[in-house]
Amino acid sequence: MVLGQRQWGMDPLHLQLANLTLRHVIKRLHFPLEVMLVCVRWYAAYPLSLRNLEEMMAERGVAVDHATVHRWALKILPVLAGVFRRRKRAVGASWRMDETYILVGGQWKYLYRAVDRTGQTVDFLLTARRDEAAARRFFERAINLHDVPEKITIDKSGANTAAVRGLMADSGLAIELRQSKYLNNIVEQDHRTIKRRVRPMMGFKSFWAARRILEGVETMHMIRKGQMNCPKGSITPAAQQFYSLAI
């Protein structure tokens, strides 16, 4: 028995207005959209394995293989993440940047992340290497999304320092660079939410898959932190905000 749209906690209108990109992505996926959206949201939001989700859906009368849920996540999460980036709130002008480790194909890769002084996520980028080029690529991407910050706080990493100084030298940007482990505690603490979510995944098999799944995990994390533009005065649950990205 497949539960109704109301029982999944979403407005039927949302499902009639799925964006064109999402329609193209799911046209060969033979399950109701509401079922797929619930599965990928749970996968992005909670520390659950794919087999956990398979069991949970079976209890709700939906027979779906864990590998199918993974395929949905790879296809749907990047589309919704792209919509979210266009609806994301502006962040503060003081950024804290740091990188953390993510296991991909049995090797450690590097997830660059930054938050502002209030803990709002600025941006994130998974890279194969931890060097000046990777750090600079992250900063350029973040600036393209949010404009130039007034301050950037990093640890004492030589690669990160060189990336910021090189960016300022080449572009003429005036950015205050600070190196402070204490001030960077806020981003290091924020890493924990992402690491807690990906731990049950037991590492990613490929870099391509890791990037796509992390887009969804980071998007759900930002939604929970209230970083999505919603109608003024409205109080919209995080789940409904996520489903609205399909419009």
RANORNOR-V832719 format. One record per pair of residues at least 24 apart in sequence whose C-alpha atoms are under 8 Angstrom apart, sorted by the first residue. I is the first residue (numbers start at 0). J is the second residue. Records with the same first field share a line. If there is no record, write none. Layout:
I: J + J
This chain:
0: 59 + 60 + 61
1: 59 + 60 + 61
2: 59 + 60
4: 33
7: 33 + 34 + 37
8: 239
9: 33 + 239 + 242
13: 242 + 243 + 245 + 246
14: 245 + 246
16: 245 + 246
17: 245 + 246
18: 245 + 246
20: 78
21: 75 + 78 + 245
24: 74 + 75
25: 74 + 75
35: 68 + 71
36: 242
38: 68
39: 68 + 71 + 72 + 75 + 76
40: 219 + 238 + 241
42: 72
43: 196 + 212 + 215 + 216 + 219
44: 196 + 216 + 219 + 220
45: 196
46: 195 + 196 + 197 + 198 + 199
47: 196 + 199 + 200
48: 199 + 200
49: 200
72: 212
73: 208 + 211 + 212
76: 211 + 212 + 214 + 215
77: 211 + 212 + 214 + 215
79: 215 + 241 + 244 + 245
80: 214 + 215 + 218
82: 244
83: 218 + 227 + 244
86: 227 + 228
87: 226 + 227 + 228
88: 226 + 227 + 228
89: 145
90: 115 + 119 + 120 + 121 + 145
91: 115 + 116 + 117 + 148
92: 147 + 148 + 149 + 150
93: 148 + 149 + 150 + 151 + 152
94: 121 + 148 + 150 + 151 + 152
95: 151 + 152 + 153 + 182 + 183 + 185 + 186
96: 151 + 152 + 153 + 183 + 186
97: 153 + 154 + 183 + 186 + 187
99: 190
101: 202
102: 202 + 203
103: 202 + 203 + 204 + 205 + 206 + 209
104: 202 + 203 + 204 + 205 + 206
105: 202 + 204
111: 137
112: 186
113: 186
114: 185 + 186
116: 185
118: 185 + 186 + 189
119: 221 + 224 + 226
120: 221
121: 145
123: 217
125: 210
129: 158
130: 158 + 159
131: 158 + 159 + 161 + 162
132: 162
134: 158 + 159 + 162
135: 159 + 162 + 163 + 166
138: 163
147: 172 + 174
148: 174
149: 173 + 174 + 175
150: 174 + 175 + 176 + 177
151: 175 + 176 + 177
152: 176 + 177 + 178 + 179 + 182 + 183
153: 177 + 178 + 179 + 180 + 183
154: 178 + 179 + 180 + 183
155: 179 + 180
192: 220
193: 217 + 220
